[in-house]
Amino acid sequence: METDLAAAYERCRELHREHGRTYYLATRLLPGWKRRHVHALYGFTRYADEIVDRTESRPSAERAALLTAWSNRFLDGLRGEPTDDELLPAVLHTIAVFDLDLEDFEKFLRSMTMDITVTSYPTYGDLLDYMEGSAAVIGTMMLPILGSSDPIAAREPARQLGFAFQLTNFIRDVAEDLERGRVYLPEEHLAEFGVTRRILQQGVATPAIKALIKAEVARAREHYALAAPGIPLLEPASQACMRTAFQLYGGILDEIEAIDYDVFGRRATVPNHRRAAVAVRSLLTRPGTPVQLAA
């Protein structure tokens, strides 16, 4: 029996609320009619990520088969075939409503497939190639939902915001990713500071590792700077949401600095009082006001 559309949107919202606290808070600042579509995109990306990350005890071929089977259900749905998947009806409906670019979804699924077998990236260019599908396309998927006065000018900043958010996650989650056998800091950057995977696996923030993390934080901030001009170009009703997400994800970098770049000691998170203050300030900010990371 085909899954009820409202139930599928609700399942996507539940995934978003459970796994994307920062982005979920920001999404609450959107008009209600836009909010569920953002939940749908988050649900799609999170579910694929869960297939990859929560099946690690299984052989790579089996994990790839699971992802391929789910991807095929998605493609069948695009062709109009009915589906009883718990969240795909919401995703397919959102794609149809906004005529989203299907190439973005293909690129995303390609990057998720890479996560099954690729555990490191020799150069920053290699990492950017992966993040093109895992992060940049999320920005371009979101843009039609958020709306913009100049979609062409807003496209590249949207891509850069995807890069910025994901790099922030990679920096914060070095220890967690190591437990999954992955290192998302490029090998060329590790070599620059005399750091190896083996040294990272010791879980001690040596001076060399702290210097590496400091450099990665600076690199992430470069992407935030490139993303900033896009937010004032969004529809006024969408700007508070993305201004909040921009500040809160960027605030994770501040927290990493505050713990002296020791990403092994504890997970860097933005305190709840700051999260609330940022959301309120974003709501009170006049649309069109330039955005930048807090000093």
N, C-alpha and C positions, 0 to 999 in steps of 0.2 A: 504494500500500500504506500502511495506517495506521502512523504513526510509533509505535515502541515507547515505552511510558510511561516506563520507566526511562531511556531515552536522552534523552527530552525533559527530564526533571528534571536530568540531567547537563548538558545544553546550557545550561539556565538557571543552573546552578551555575557553569559556566565563564564565562558572561557576568558574573555577579556577582563572581567572583574577579578578572576582568580589569578591570572598570570601576568597581567599588564597594569599594575597598580598606578604607576605614574601616568601612563597614556590614558587609562580609564578615567582618572580624575580629570584630565584635560578634556576628554571627550564629553564629559557632563556639561561643559560650557557651550556645547553646540546646540542649535535648535533641535528639538526632538526628532524631526523628520530626517535630519541628516545623521543623527547619532546611530541609528540602527544599521545604516549602511557602513559606517566605520567599524562597528562591531563585526559585521559580516566579513570584511576584509581581514580584520585581526583574527577572527575565528579560522578563516582559511589558512592563513600563514601559520598560526599557532598549531593547528591540527597536523599540518604537514611536518612541522618541526617536532611535534610529539612522536610521530611515527618514526622519525630518524633517531631521536634522543632517548626514547623510552623503550627501545627494542634492542639495546646494545648487547644484551646477552645472547642474541641470535646471530647466526652467521650473516656476513655482509650480503650474500646473495638473497637470503630470505628477507632481509630488511629492504633491499632494493625491490624485491617482488611486492612487498606490502605497499611501498610508496607508489610503484607502478600501477598496482591494482586500484588504489585510491585515485591516482591521476586519471586513469581510464574512466572511472565513474564520473569524474569531473568533465572529461571530454565528451562522454556520452550525454551528460546533461546539457552541454553546450549545443549538441545536435538535437535537442528537444526530447530526448528519451526520459521517461519518468525515473525518479530516484527515491529510494527510501533512506538515503544517507541522512544523518541527524542534523547536518548543518549546510550541506551543499545547496539545497533550495534557496537559502538566503543569499549565498554567494552568487548563484546564477541569476537571481532576481536583481541584485545590485549591479551586476555586469550589464544586464539588459537595460535597466533604468538609465544608466549613465554612459552606455555604449563604450565601456572600458576597453582598452587596447589588450587583446588576447596575447600579444607577444610578451607583455609584462608578466603574465601568468606563466608562460612557457619558460621565461628566463628564471623566474622564481623557483619553479620545480626543478630546473637544471641545477641550480645552486644547492637545493636540498639533496639532490642525488649526489652531488660532490661531497657532502658532509658524511656520507656513508663510507667513503674510501679515502678521502683526502684529509690528512691530519696536520699538514703544515704548508706554509706558503713561502717559497724562496725569496720573492721580492714583493715590494709594496704594490707593484703593478699586478702581480698575480693575485694578491688579496683584493685589490680593487675589482678585478675581473669577477671574483666570487661575489663581492658585495654589490656588484651591478645587479645581480639577480636577487640577492638576499636582502638588499636594503634600498638601493636607488629606485628600483621599480615600485617599491612601496610608496615612495613619494609621488611618483607619477600616477599610480593607481588612485591615490587619495585626492589628487588635484581636482579632477572633475567633481568630486563630492563636495569638497570645500568651496569650490568656485573661485574665480579670479577675474579681475578687470582686464588682465592681460595674460592669458594662459601661456602664450609663447615665452614671454619674459619670465614667468613664474616657474617654468618647467625645470630649468637647471638648478635654481635654488631648492626646489623640491627634491631633486636628486641628491644635492649636497646635504640636505637635512637628513636624508636616509643614511648617507655615509656617516654623518656626525653622530647620529643616535647609535648606530651599530658599533662604531669605534669606541664609543663610551662604554657600551656593554662589554666589548672585548677587553678593554683595559680593566674594568671593574671585576670581571669574571675570570681572570687568568687562572686562579686556583681551581675553580669549578670546571673550566674547560680542560685543564690538565687531567682531571679525574676521568674525563671522557676520552683521554688520549689525544686531545687536539691542542694545538698552539696557534692562535690567530695573530700573534705578533710576528711579522715577517722575519725570516732567518737573516736577511741582510741587516735588519735593525738589531737583532740580538748580537750578531757578529761585531757590529760597530761598538758595542759596549762590553764585548768579551763575555757575553752570556750564552749559555747553551741550554738545550732542553733539559739535560741532566741537572744543571744548576737550578733551573726553575723548579724541577721536581722535588728539590730538597725543601721547598716551601719556606725559605728564609729570605727576607727582603735585604739582600746585601746592598752595599753602596752602588755597585754596578747595576743591579736590578732597579734600584730606586732612580738612578739616572736614566735608565731605559724607559721606565714608566713616565717620568717627567717629560721626556721627549715625545712619547706617544700622546700625552695629554695636550701638549702644544700642537701636535699634528691634528688632533681632533678639533681643537679650537679653530684651526684654519678652515675646516669644513663648516663649522658653525658660522664663521664670518662670511663665507660664501653663500650660506643659506639665508642669512638675515634679510637681505633685500626682498626676498620673496614673500615674507609674511605681510607687509603692508599692501601687497598686491592682491591678497585674498579678499573674498567677499567680507564686508564688515562683520557679519554674524559668525564668521569662522575665525576671525583673528584672535579673539581671546583664548580659544582652545589651543591654537598653535603657538601663541605667545607663551602660554603656560607650559606646554610640552617643551618648547625651546629652552625656557629658563630652568625647568626642573631637571631635564636630562643634562643640561650644561652644569647644573648645580652638583651633579654627581662628580664631575671633575673637581669642583671646589672641595668636596668631601674627601676625595682621594688626596688632594694636596694637604688637607687638614690632618690626615693620618700619616703624613710624610711619605706618601707613595708606597706604603706597605699594604699591598693588595692581598697579602696572605693572612694578615692579622685578623681582619674582620671585613665584612662586606660593606662597602661605602654606600650609604643611603642618605637621602635628604630628609631631615627631621620633619615630622608631621606639621609642626607649627610654621615652618618655612613653606611647606607645600601649600598650606591654607593661605598664607599671606601672599604668595605668588599668584594663586588663583584669583583672589580678591583684587589684587593690584591689576591683573590683566583685564578683569571685567571693567575696571574703572578707567582704563587707558583708552584714549580717543583712537578710533580706527584710523589707520594710516600712519600712526606714530612709528618711527624706526625702532627696531628691536636690537638689543645686543646682550651679551652675557653680562651678568652682574659683576661689578668690579670686586 
